[in-house]
Amino acid sequence: MRQLYFLIVSIFIVNHLHGQSKNKLSDFSIRIGVMQQGNLNAITDVHGVKVGHKTLIAGDSVRTGATAILPHGRNLFQQKVPAAIYIGNGFGKLAGYTQVKELGNIESPIILTNTLSVATAINAVIDYTISQKENKTVQSINAVVGETNDGYLNDIRGQSLTKQDVLTAIQNAKSGKVEQGNVGAGTGTVCFGFKGGIGTSSRVLPQKLGGYTVGVLVQTNFGGVLNINGVPVGEELKKYYLSDQLNETADGSCMIVVATDAPLDGRNLERLAKRAFMGLAKTGGIASNGSGDYVIAFSTDSTLRIPHAAPDKLHQNVLSNDAMSPLFMATIEATEEAIINSLFAAETMKGKNGRLVEALPLNKVIELFKKYNRIN
């Protein structure tokens, strides 16, 4: 075990020095929860889901971007998906909430970006939607756009993100491996006083429970007292909210996107979204007064898609309430790990006004896991 530990740390140091470090928990034999991960351990393990990024890094002050999540690769306006949104703490600017709440579906790509670029992203989604040939008569579009405030590292008032940048994120969306850390909407974010970013993870239910997949993607930009799989990392490193060593507030926000192939309607998707917030709490997040914490959940089950020109009656088969508990557990585990993966993959970044936000010191974290006997 001691030789394995030093080998892992050595690999991390070499990769970090060569600028190739894109770590995740599993690289360090750290396992969160008891459920099986998907093949990619990403939101794209849910069949049909695509993710795209546009990262903007320029000069000494532009550190921002956009991330697009597509529930499927077809025309989303014409083939809407069941969806729900849960508000953990509403200090945020999530566009599109009321229609999702009212109708229980999503009809656009989900875009994550920075606070002052929400309007730009909405306009980009409008352009994207009306440009599709099937939508030539469309006059109302409910763009779903979430945000966190990256103004500590990014010149957010400069509003560098353009419509084309958002369109590029949508056009770049693909299945397969999802890039994490300082990318897309996570380029300039800060989490628990360390560099935050984009993170993802997934869980697969046993076949006897349906074999369904739950995937989560997060944009982390919040604070509290960091806890990783039961190890009090923030406390041990003496870097946490209200400590003398960390003067920053715990404000910031966290966007969480939950995808599943389980056949769920909007009501049970909202119940699923609520459990994602429990995963955030397990990492030590406190949903501070100034933190906009939202969960967007959707189902990709093709039999539940809602045609834009839907008939008066839809006959849909959905899971019962009694079948939800395993999905709840999968969502909690995947959310917790996605948040920690965003920290493990993020790299030290210097930004606006010369501010420096350091990456989570993984060598010290591994020492703490060894101390608490939490390395598998």
C-alpha positions as CSV (number, residue, x, y, z in Angstrom):
1,M,0.0,0.0,0.0
2,R,2.8,2.4,0.9
3,Q,4.5,1.8,-2.5
4,L,1.2,2.3,-4.3
5,Y,0.6,5.6,-2.5
6,F,4.0,7.0,-3.4
7,L,3.5,5.8,-7.0
8,I,0.2,7.7,-7.2
9,V,1.7,10.9,-5.7
10,S,4.7,10.6,-8.1
11,I,2.5,10.4,-11.1
12,F,0.5,13.4,-10.0
13,I,3.6,15.5,-9.4
14,V,5.1,14.6,-12.9
15,N,1.8,15.3,-14.7
16,H,1.3,18.6,-12.8
17,L,4.8,19.8,-13.7
18,H,4.1,19.1,-17.3
19,G,0.7,20.8,-17.3
20,Q,-1.2,17.6,-18.0
21,S,-2.9,17.1,-14.6
22,K,-6.6,16.4,-15.0
23,N,-7.2,14.3,-11.9
24,K,-10.3,12.6,-10.5
25,L,-11.0,10.8,-7.3
26,S,-10.6,7.3,-8.9
27,D,-7.0,8.1,-9.8
28,F,-6.3,8.1,-6.1
29,S,-8.2,4.9,-5.1
30,I,-10.8,7.1,-3.4
31,R,-14.3,5.8,-3.7
32,I,-17.4,7.8,-2.7
33,G,-20.5,5.8,-1.9
34,V,-21.3,2.2,-2.6
35,M,-23.0,2.3,-6.0
36,Q,-21.4,1.4,-9.3
37,Q,-20.0,4.2,-11.5
38,G,-20.8,4.4,-15.1
39,N,-18.2,3.5,-17.7
40,L,-17.1,7.2,-18.1
41,N,-18.1,8.3,-14.6
42,A,-19.7,11.3,-16.3
43,I,-23.2,12.7,-17.1
44,T,-22.6,11.4,-20.7
45,D,-23.1,7.9,-19.3
46,V,-26.7,8.7,-19.6
47,H,-27.4,7.7,-23.2
48,G,-28.0,10.6,-25.6
49,V,-26.6,13.4,-23.3
50,K,-24.0,15.6,-24.9
51,V,-21.7,18.2,-23.3
52,G,-19.8,21.1,-24.9
53,H,-17.5,23.8,-23.5
54,K,-16.2,27.2,-24.7
55,T,-13.3,28.4,-22.6
56,L,-12.2,32.0,-22.6
57,I,-8.8,32.9,-21.2
58,A,-7.2,36.1,-22.5
59,G,-4.8,38.6,-21.1
60,D,-4.6,38.9,-17.3
61,S,-8.3,39.3,-16.6
62,V,-10.6,37.2,-18.9
63,R,-11.3,33.9,-17.2
64,T,-14.7,32.7,-18.1
65,G,-16.7,30.6,-20.5
66,A,-19.9,28.6,-21.2
67,T,-20.9,25.0,-20.9
68,A,-23.8,23.4,-22.8
69,I,-25.7,20.3,-21.8
70,L,-28.0,18.7,-24.4
71,P,-30.4,16.1,-23.2
72,H,-30.4,14.5,-26.7
73,G,-29.0,15.3,-30.1
74,R,-32.3,16.0,-32.0
75,N,-34.4,19.1,-32.1
76,L,-35.1,19.8,-28.4
77,F,-37.8,22.3,-29.1
78,Q,-39.7,19.7,-31.2
79,Q,-38.9,16.8,-28.8
80,K,-39.0,18.3,-25.3
81,V,-37.9,16.2,-22.3
82,P,-39.5,15.8,-18.8
83,A,-37.7,18.1,-16.4
84,A,-37.8,19.9,-13.0
85,I,-35.8,22.5,-11.2
86,Y,-35.2,22.7,-7.4
87,I,-34.0,25.9,-5.8
88,G,-31.7,25.2,-2.9
89,N,-30.9,28.9,-2.3
90,G,-32.3,31.4,-4.7
91,F,-29.6,34.1,-4.8
92,G,-29.1,33.6,-8.6
93,K,-30.2,34.3,-12.1
94,L,-31.6,31.1,-13.5
95,A,-33.5,31.9,-16.6
96,G,-36.4,29.7,-17.7
97,Y,-37.4,28.4,-14.3
98,T,-41.1,29.3,-14.3
99,Q,-42.0,27.5,-17.5
100,V,-40.2,24.4,-16.4
101,K,-42.0,24.5,-13.1
102,E,-45.4,25.0,-14.8
103,L,-45.1,22.5,-17.7
104,G,-42.6,20.0,-16.4
105,N,-40.3,20.0,-19.4
106,I,-37.3,21.5,-21.1
107,E,-37.2,22.6,-24.7
108,S,-33.7,24.0,-25.1
109,P,-30.0,23.2,-24.5
110,I,-29.1,23.9,-20.8
111,I,-26.4,26.6,-20.7
112,L,-24.1,27.4,-17.8
113,T,-22.1,30.6,-17.7
114,N,-21.2,33.7,-15.6
115,T,-23.7,36.0,-13.9
116,L,-23.5,38.9,-16.4
117,S,-23.6,36.6,-19.4
118,V,-27.0,35.1,-18.9
119,A,-28.7,37.5,-21.3
120,T,-26.1,36.7,-24.0
121,A,-26.6,33.0,-23.5
122,I,-30.4,33.4,-23.8
123,N,-30.0,35.2,-27.1
124,A,-27.7,32.5,-28.3
125,V,-30.2,29.8,-27.5
126,I,-32.9,31.7,-29.3
127,D,-30.7,32.0,-32.4
128,Y,-29.8,28.3,-32.2
129,T,-33.5,27.3,-31.8
130,I,-35.0,29.5,-34.6
131,S,-32.2,28.5,-37.0
132,Q,-33.4,24.9,-37.0
133,K,-35.6,24.3,-40.1
134,E,-38.4,22.6,-38.1
135,N,-38.7,25.7,-36.0
136,K,-39.4,28.3,-38.8
137,T,-42.7,29.4,-37.2
138,V,-41.6,29.4,-33.6
139,Q,-42.2,32.6,-31.7
140,S,-41.7,31.6,-28.1
141,I,-38.6,29.9,-26.7
142,N,-37.9,29.0,-23.0
143,A,-34.1,29.1,-22.8
144,V,-32.7,27.5,-19.6
145,V,-29.6,29.4,-18.5
146,G,-27.8,29.1,-15.2
147,E,-24.9,30.9,-13.8
148,T,-22.3,31.4,-11.1
149,N,-20.3,34.6,-10.4
150,D,-16.7,34.3,-11.5
151,G,-15.9,37.9,-10.8
152,Y,-13.1,37.2,-8.4
153,L,-10.8,35.9,-11.2
154,N,-12.7,37.2,-14.2
155,D,-13.3,40.7,-15.4
156,I,-17.0,39.9,-15.3
157,R,-18.1,43.5,-16.1
158,G,-16.2,43.3,-19.4
159,Q,-18.8,40.8,-20.6
160,S,-16.4,39.0,-22.8
161,L,-18.6,36.1,-23.7
162,T,-20.4,36.4,-27.0
163,K,-23.4,34.7,-28.6
164,Q,-21.0,32.9,-30.9
165,D,-19.1,31.6,-27.9
166,V,-22.2,30.1,-26.5
167,L,-23.2,28.7,-30.0
168,T,-19.7,27.2,-30.2
169,A,-20.3,25.4,-26.8
170,I,-23.6,24.0,-28.2
171,Q,-22.0,23.0,-31.5
172,N,-19.1,21.4,-29.6
173,A,-21.4,19.2,-27.5
174,K,-20.7,15.6,-27.8
175,S,-21.1,12.3,-26.0
176,G,-18.1,10.5,-24.4
177,K,-15.5,11.8,-22.1
178,V,-16.3,15.2,-20.4
179,E,-13.5,17.7,-19.8
180,Q,-13.4,18.9,-16.2
181,G,-11.8,21.6,-14.1
182,N,-10.9,25.0,-15.5
183,V,-13.1,24.7,-18.6
184,G,-16.2,26.3,-20.0
185,A,-18.4,27.8,-17.3
186,G,-16.0,26.6,-14.6
187,T,-13.0,28.5,-16.0
188,G,-12.9,31.3,-13.4
189,T,-14.8,29.7,-10.4
190,V,-13.6,29.3,-6.8
191,C,-14.8,26.5,-4.5
192,F,-14.0,26.2,-0.8
193,G,-11.3,28.8,-1.2
194,F,-9.6,26.6,-3.9
195,K,-9.9,26.6,-7.7
196,G,-13.3,25.2,-8.6
197,G,-14.7,24.3,-12.0
198,I,-16.7,21.8,-13.9
199,G,-17.1,18.3,-12.4
200,T,-19.1,15.2,-13.3
201,S,-19.9,11.7,-12.1
202,S,-22.4,9.0,-12.6
203,R,-24.0,5.9,-10.9
204,V,-25.7,2.9,-12.4
205,L,-28.4,1.0,-10.6
206,P,-28.3,-2.9,-10.4
207,Q,-30.2,-4.6,-13.2
208,K,-32.8,-6.0,-10.7
209,L,-33.7,-2.3,-9.9
210,G,-33.9,-1.4,-13.6
211,G,-30.3,-0.8,-14.5
212,Y,-30.9,3.0,-14.8
213,T,-28.1,5.5,-15.0
214,V,-27.9,8.8,-13.1
215,G,-25.3,11.4,-14.3
216,V,-24.5,14.7,-12.7
217,L,-22.5,17.7,-13.9
218,V,-21.7,20.7,-11.7
219,Q,-20.3,24.2,-11.9
220,T,-18.7,24.8,-8.5
221,N,-18.3,28.3,-7.1
222,F,-19.3,28.1,-3.4
223,G,-17.9,27.8,0.1
224,G,-18.2,26.2,3.4
225,V,-16.0,23.6,5.2
226,L,-14.6,21.1,2.7
227,N,-15.2,17.4,3.5
228,I,-14.1,14.7,1.1
229,N,-15.6,11.3,1.8
230,G,-15.6,11.8,5.5
231,V,-12.2,13.4,5.8
232,P,-12.3,17.0,7.2
233,V,-10.0,18.4,4.6
234,G,-10.9,22.1,5.0
235,E,-10.5,21.9,8.8
236,E,-7.2,20.0,8.5
237,L,-5.8,22.5,6.0
238,K,-7.1,25.3,8.1
239,K,-8.9,26.8,5.1
240,Y,-12.6,27.1,5.6
241,Y,-15.4,29.6,6.0
242,L,-15.0,31.7,9.2
243,S,-11.5,30.5,9.8
244,D,-8.7,33.1,10.3
245,Q,-6.8,31.8,7.2
246,L,-9.7,32.2,4.7
247,N,-11.0,35.7,4.5
248,E,-13.2,35.1,1.4
249,T,-17.0,34.7,1.9
250,A,-18.8,31.4,1.3
251,D,-20.9,33.1,-1.3
252,G,-20.7,32.2,-5.0
253,S,-23.2,29.6,-6.2
254,C,-23.4,26.0,-7.5
255,M,-25.2,24.8,-10.6
256,I,-26.1,21.1,-10.6
257,V,-27.5,19.3,-13.7
258,V,-28.9,15.8,-13.1
259,A,-29.7,13.5,-16.0
260,T,-31.2,10.1,-15.9
261,D,-32.5,7.5,-18.4
262,A,-35.1,6.4,-15.8
263,P,-38.7,7.1,-17.0
264,L,-39.6,9.9,-14.6
265,D,-42.1,12.7,-14.9
266,G,-41.6,16.3,-13.7
267,R,-42.9,15.6,-10.2
268,N,-40.4,12.8,-9.5
269,L,-37.6,14.6,-11.3
270,E,-38.1,17.4,-8.7
271,R,-37.8,14.9,-5.9
272,L,-34.6,13.6,-7.6
273,A,-33.3,17.2,-7.8
274,K,-33.8,17.7,-4.1
275,R,-31.5,14.8,-3.3
276,A,-28.7,16.4,-5.3
277,F,-28.6,19.1,-2.7
278,M,-27.9,16.5,-0.1
279,G,-24.8,15.5,-2.1
280,L,-23.7,19.1,-2.0
281,A,-24.2,19.2,1.8
282,K,-22.0,16.1,2.2
283,T,-19.0,18.0,0.7
284,G,-19.4,20.8,3.3
285,G,-21.3,23.3,1.3
286,I,-23.5,25.6,3.4
287,A,-25.7,27.3,0.8
288,S,-24.8,30.7,2.1
289,N,-27.0,33.8,1.8
290,G,-25.3,35.0,-1.4
291,S,-25.0,31.6,-3.1
292,G,-27.4,30.7,-5.9
293,D,-27.7,26.9,-5.7
294,Y,-30.0,25.3,-8.3
295,V,-30.6,21.8,-9.5
296,I,-31.9,21.1,-13.0
297,A,-33.0,17.5,-13.5
298,F,-34.3,15.8,-16.7
299,S,-35.1,12.3,-18.1
300,T,-33.8,11.1,-21.5
301,D,-36.3,8.3,-21.7
302,S,-37.3,8.4,-25.4
303,T,-40.9,7.3,-24.7
304,L,-41.5,10.3,-22.5
305,R,-40.5,13.0,-25.0
306,I,-43.1,15.6,-25.5
307,P,-43.7,16.5,-29.2
308,H,-44.2,20.3,-29.7
309,A,-47.4,19.5,-31.6
310,A,-48.5,17.0,-29.0
311,P,-51.9,15.3,-29.2
312,D,-54.6,16.1,-26.6
313,K,-53.7,12.8,-24.7
314,L,-50.3,11.5,-24.0
315,H,-49.9,7.9,-22.8
316,Q,-46.7,7.6,-20.9
317,N,-45.5,5.0,-18.4
318,V,-43.3,6.3,-15.6
319,L,-41.8,4.8,-12.5
320,S,-43.8,4.6,-9.3
321,N,-42.9,6.5,-6.2
322,D,-41.7,3.2,-4.6
323,A,-39.0,2.9,-7.2
324,M,-37.4,6.2,-6.5
325,S,-35.1,5.4,-3.5
326,P,-32.3,3.8,-5.4
327,L,-32.3,6.8,-7.8
328,F,-32.2,9.2,-4.9
329,M,-29.1,7.4,-3.6
330,A,-27.5,7.4,-7.0
331,T,-28.1,11.2,-7.3
332,I,-26.6,11.9,-3.9
333,E,-23.4,9.9,-4.6
334,A,-22.9,11.3,-8.1
335,T,-23.4,14.9,-7.0
336,E,-21.0,14.5,-4.1
337,E,-18.3,13.0,-6.4
338,A,-18.9,15.5,-9.2
339,I,-18.2,18.4,-6.9
340,I,-15.0,16.8,-5.6
341,N,-14.0,15.9,-9.1
342,S,-14.3,19.6,-10.0
343,L,-11.7,20.3,-7.3
344,F,-9.4,17.5,-8.2
345,A,-9.3,18.4,-11.9
346,A,-9.0,22.2,-11.4
347,E,-5.6,23.8,-11.7
348,T,-4.1,26.9,-10.0
349,M,-5.2,30.1,-11.8
350,K,-4.1,33.7,-11.8
351,G,-6.6,36.3,-12.9
352,K,-8.1,39.7,-12.5
353,N,-6.0,42.2,-10.4
354,G,-3.3,39.6,-10.1
355,R,-5.4,37.4,-7.8
356,L,-4.2,33.8,-7.5
357,V,-6.4,30.9,-6.6
358,E,-4.5,27.8,-5.9
359,A,-5.7,24.3,-6.8
360,L,-6.5,21.9,-4.0
361,P,-3.1,20.5,-2.8
362,L,-3.7,16.9,-3.7
363,N,-0.5,15.6,-2.1
364,K,-1.7,17.0,1.2
365,V,-5.2,15.6,0.6
366,I,-3.7,12.1,0.0
367,E,-1.7,12.4,3.3
368,L,-4.9,13.2,5.1
369,F,-6.7,10.2,3.6
370,K,-3.8,8.1,4.7
371,K,-4.1,9.6,8.2
372,Y,-7.8,8.8,8.4
373,N,-7.3,5.4,6.8
374,R,-9.7,6.3,3.9
375,I,-7.6,5.1,0.9
376,N,-9.2,1.9,-0.5
